[in-house]
Amino acid sequence: MKELTIVKVGGKVIDDHEALASFLDAFTDVPSPKILVHGGGKVASDFGERLGITPKLIDGRRITDAPTLELVIMVYGGLVNKNIVAQLQARSENAIGLTGADANVMSAVKRPVSQVDYGFVGDVTKEDVGVSTLSKLIEAELTPVFCPLTHDKQGNLLNTNADTIASILGVAMAENYRVNLIYCFEQNGVLEDFGKKIVIKVLYRDRYDKLKSEGTIHAGMIPKLDNAFNALEGGVHQVKIGSFQSLKALLLGELGTKITIN
């Protein structure tokens, strides 16, 4: 089975020109086929403040009201996505920027209101992924670049967690490929001691649950790791988490945190 690498990049990398350029240099060297998924929360938050839109987060997840939805569509689908695609083209990487609405590559259902009303947020499953279309793009030697926007098939775009998109893409594409999923951000991996920057080399589900209950792992790392374990349970071959500066070493298994369920 052919290998497919899915890389998700987020955190402070997106709004740091030099850091993003360095990461894209490394991503260009990753053998094809590959898919890039990007976040962009801080960029959206910064633009929102200019427009008087205050970001609201619960457990690392953004509350998306109507003004925030307009904001993230402009920032994620426009500014961030097209900037990344243009920079990849400058590196002779034939990339194509995508929201979930483009060619119906990822639809979603608006999250029901329960204890928290997340607003215009989309929940996705592997059945929502246009595997055939994505495979054709990959076979045409294009590199898909996903921003964190999906659609509800009723004409509406929805904000969707980028870590979730990467995980669901991995599970869906695992039917046709041996998928390696890499989460890149500003830390060297999942940290056991944030102050001392001690990286957990291998993280099992039971240890994750323990660290989460103790509060060692919290906020934005919770959805990231939940998605990492869900990807493995859904058929993804390997999941690594680590620094955007060490993408090659992450792929080789030399650095970062390896996520494993057994």
C-alpha positions as CSV (number, residue, x, y, z in Angstrom):
1,M,0.0,0.0,0.0
2,K,1.3,3.4,-1.0
3,E,2.3,5.8,1.8
4,L,0.6,9.1,2.4
5,T,1.9,11.8,4.8
6,I,-0.6,14.2,6.3
7,V,1.0,17.1,8.2
8,K,-0.9,19.5,10.3
9,V,0.8,22.8,11.3
10,G,-0.5,25.4,13.7
11,G,0.3,27.4,16.7
12,K,2.6,30.4,16.4
13,V,4.2,29.1,13.2
14,I,1.4,30.5,11.0
15,D,1.9,34.2,11.9
16,D,5.7,34.1,12.0
17,H,7.0,34.6,8.5
18,E,10.5,33.2,9.1
19,A,9.2,30.1,11.0
20,L,6.6,29.4,8.3
21,A,9.1,29.7,5.6
22,S,11.4,27.3,7.3
23,F,8.6,24.8,7.9
24,L,7.5,25.0,4.2
25,D,11.1,24.3,3.1
26,A,11.0,21.1,5.2
27,F,7.5,20.2,4.0
28,T,8.6,20.6,0.4
29,D,11.2,17.9,1.0
30,V,8.6,15.4,2.3
31,P,8.1,12.8,-0.4
32,S,4.7,12.9,-2.2
33,P,1.9,12.1,-1.9
34,K,1.2,14.4,1.0
35,I,-1.5,16.7,2.4
36,L,-1.0,19.8,4.5
37,V,-3.6,21.0,7.0
38,H,-3.1,24.4,8.6
39,G,-4.7,26.2,11.5
40,G,-4.4,30.0,12.0
41,G,-6.1,30.8,15.3
42,K,-3.8,33.6,16.4
43,V,-4.0,35.3,13.0
44,A,-7.8,35.2,13.2
45,S,-7.7,36.5,16.8
46,D,-5.4,39.4,15.8
47,F,-7.6,40.4,12.9
48,G,-10.6,40.0,15.1
49,E,-9.2,42.5,17.7
50,R,-8.8,45.0,14.9
51,L,-12.4,44.6,14.0
52,G,-13.6,44.5,17.6
53,I,-14.3,40.8,17.7
54,T,-13.1,39.2,20.9
55,P,-12.1,35.5,20.6
56,K,-13.9,33.1,22.9
57,L,-12.4,29.7,23.6
58,I,-13.5,26.8,25.7
59,D,-11.0,23.9,26.3
60,G,-9.0,25.1,23.4
61,R,-11.9,25.3,21.0
62,R,-13.2,28.5,19.4
63,I,-16.8,29.7,19.9
64,T,-17.9,30.7,16.4
65,D,-20.7,33.2,16.3
66,A,-21.8,34.9,13.1
67,P,-19.2,37.7,13.1
68,T,-16.5,35.2,14.0
69,L,-17.5,32.9,11.1
70,E,-17.1,35.8,8.6
71,L,-13.7,36.5,10.2
72,V,-12.4,32.9,10.0
73,I,-13.6,32.5,6.4
74,M,-11.7,35.6,5.4
75,V,-8.5,34.7,7.4
76,Y,-8.4,30.9,7.1
77,G,-9.8,30.5,3.6
78,G,-8.2,33.6,2.2
79,L,-5.2,35.2,3.8
80,V,-3.6,32.2,5.4
81,N,-4.4,29.5,2.9
82,K,-3.5,31.4,-0.2
83,N,-0.3,32.7,1.3
84,I,0.8,29.1,2.1
85,V,-0.2,27.9,-1.4
86,A,1.7,30.8,-3.0
87,Q,4.8,30.1,-0.9
88,L,4.7,26.4,-1.8
89,Q,4.4,27.3,-5.5
90,A,7.5,29.4,-5.1
91,R,9.2,26.2,-3.9
92,S,8.0,24.3,-7.0
93,E,5.4,22.4,-4.9
94,N,2.3,22.3,-7.0
95,A,-0.2,22.9,-4.2
96,I,-4.0,23.5,-4.3
97,G,-5.8,25.3,-1.5
98,L,-9.0,23.8,-0.3
99,T,-11.9,24.4,2.0
100,G,-14.2,21.5,2.6
101,A,-16.6,23.0,0.1
102,D,-14.2,22.9,-2.8
103,A,-15.0,19.8,-4.9
104,N,-17.0,18.7,-1.8
105,V,-13.8,17.3,-0.3
106,M,-15.2,17.5,3.3
107,S,-18.8,18.2,4.4
108,A,-19.9,18.5,8.0
109,V,-22.9,18.8,10.4
110,K,-23.3,21.9,12.5
111,R,-22.5,20.9,16.1
112,P,-25.7,20.5,18.1
113,V,-26.1,22.8,21.1
114,S,-25.6,20.9,24.4
115,Q,-23.9,22.3,27.5
116,V,-21.9,24.6,25.3
117,D,-23.1,26.4,22.1
118,Y,-20.1,26.4,19.9
119,G,-22.0,28.3,17.2
120,F,-21.1,27.7,13.5
121,V,-18.8,24.8,14.1
122,G,-18.8,21.7,11.9
123,D,-18.4,18.1,13.1
124,V,-17.0,15.6,10.6
125,T,-16.7,11.9,10.2
126,K,-14.7,9.8,7.7
127,E,-17.8,9.4,5.6
128,D,-17.8,13.2,5.0
129,V,-14.5,13.1,3.2
130,G,-14.4,13.0,-0.6
131,V,-11.8,10.2,-0.7
132,S,-12.1,9.6,-4.5
133,T,-11.7,13.3,-5.3
134,L,-8.7,13.7,-3.0
135,S,-7.1,10.6,-4.5
136,K,-7.5,12.0,-8.0
137,L,-5.8,15.3,-6.9
138,I,-3.0,13.3,-5.4
139,E,-2.7,11.1,-8.5
140,A,-2.5,14.4,-10.6
141,E,0.6,15.2,-8.5
142,L,-1.1,18.1,-6.7
143,T,-0.6,18.7,-3.0
144,P,-3.9,19.6,-1.2
145,V,-3.6,22.3,1.4
146,F,-6.6,22.3,3.8
147,C,-7.8,25.3,5.8
148,P,-10.0,24.6,8.8
149,L,-13.3,25.2,7.0
150,T,-16.0,22.7,6.0
151,H,-19.5,23.0,4.6
152,D,-23.0,21.8,5.5
153,K,-24.2,21.1,1.9
154,Q,-26.8,23.8,2.5
155,G,-24.6,26.7,1.3
156,N,-23.0,27.4,4.6
157,L,-19.3,27.2,5.6
158,L,-18.5,26.0,9.1
159,N,-15.4,26.5,11.3
160,T,-13.8,23.1,12.1
161,N,-10.9,22.3,14.3
162,A,-7.8,21.8,12.1
163,D,-6.5,18.9,14.3
164,T,-9.9,17.2,13.8
165,I,-9.7,17.7,10.0
166,A,-6.2,16.1,9.9
167,S,-7.3,13.2,12.0
168,I,-10.5,12.5,9.9
169,L,-8.5,12.9,6.7
170,G,-6.1,10.3,8.0
171,V,-8.8,7.8,8.9
172,A,-10.6,8.3,5.6
173,M,-7.5,8.1,3.4
174,A,-6.3,5.0,5.4
175,E,-8.6,2.9,3.3
176,N,-6.4,3.5,0.3
177,Y,-3.0,4.5,1.8
178,R,-0.6,3.7,4.6
179,V,-1.1,7.0,6.4
180,N,1.5,8.8,8.6
181,L,0.0,11.7,10.5
182,I,2.3,14.4,11.9
183,Y,1.1,17.3,14.2
184,C,3.6,20.2,14.1
185,F,3.6,23.1,16.5
186,E,6.0,25.2,18.6
187,Q,6.9,22.6,21.2
188,N,9.2,19.6,20.8
189,G,6.5,17.2,21.6
190,V,4.0,16.4,24.3
191,L,5.5,17.7,27.5
192,E,5.5,15.9,30.9
193,D,7.0,18.9,32.6
194,F,6.3,22.2,30.8
195,G,8.8,24.2,32.8
196,K,11.7,21.8,32.1
197,K,10.4,21.1,28.6
198,I,10.6,17.3,29.2
199,V,9.2,15.5,26.2
200,I,7.3,12.3,26.5
201,K,8.8,10.1,23.8
202,V,6.0,7.5,23.7
203,L,2.5,8.4,24.9
204,Y,0.0,5.6,25.6
205,R,-3.7,6.1,26.1
206,D,-3.7,5.2,29.8
207,R,-0.9,7.6,30.6
208,Y,-2.6,10.3,28.6
209,D,-5.8,9.9,30.6
210,K,-3.8,10.1,33.8
211,L,-1.9,13.2,32.8
212,K,-5.1,14.8,31.6
213,S,-6.9,14.1,34.9
214,E,-4.0,15.6,36.8
215,G,-4.1,18.7,34.7
216,T,-0.6,18.2,33.3
217,I,-2.1,18.1,29.8
218,H,-4.8,20.7,29.3
219,A,-6.4,23.3,27.1
220,G,-5.5,23.1,23.4
221,M,-3.4,19.9,23.8
222,I,-6.6,17.9,24.8
223,P,-8.4,18.1,21.4
224,K,-5.0,17.6,19.6
225,L,-4.3,14.4,21.5
226,D,-7.9,13.2,21.4
227,N,-7.7,13.5,17.6
228,A,-4.3,11.7,17.6
229,F,-5.7,8.7,19.4
230,N,-8.9,8.7,17.3
231,A,-6.7,8.6,14.2
232,L,-4.8,5.5,15.3
233,E,-8.0,3.8,16.4
234,G,-9.5,4.6,12.9
235,G,-6.7,2.9,11.0
236,V,-3.9,5.5,10.6
237,H,-0.5,3.8,10.7
238,Q,1.5,6.3,12.8
239,V,1.0,9.5,14.6
240,K,3.8,11.8,15.8
241,I,3.6,15.2,17.5
242,G,6.5,17.6,17.7
243,S,8.2,20.8,16.6
244,F,7.7,22.4,13.2
245,Q,11.5,22.9,13.1
246,S,12.0,19.1,13.2
247,L,9.7,17.8,10.5
248,K,12.3,15.5,8.9
249,A,13.3,14.1,12.3
250,L,9.7,13.5,13.2
251,L,9.1,11.5,10.0
252,L,12.2,9.4,10.7
253,G,11.0,8.8,14.3
254,E,14.1,10.5,15.8
255,L,12.3,13.3,17.7
256,G,8.9,14.3,19.1
257,T,6.3,12.2,20.8
258,K,5.0,9.0,19.3
259,I,1.3,8.4,20.0
260,T,0.3,4.7,20.5
261,I,-2.7,2.8,21.7
262,N,-0.9,-0.4,22.8
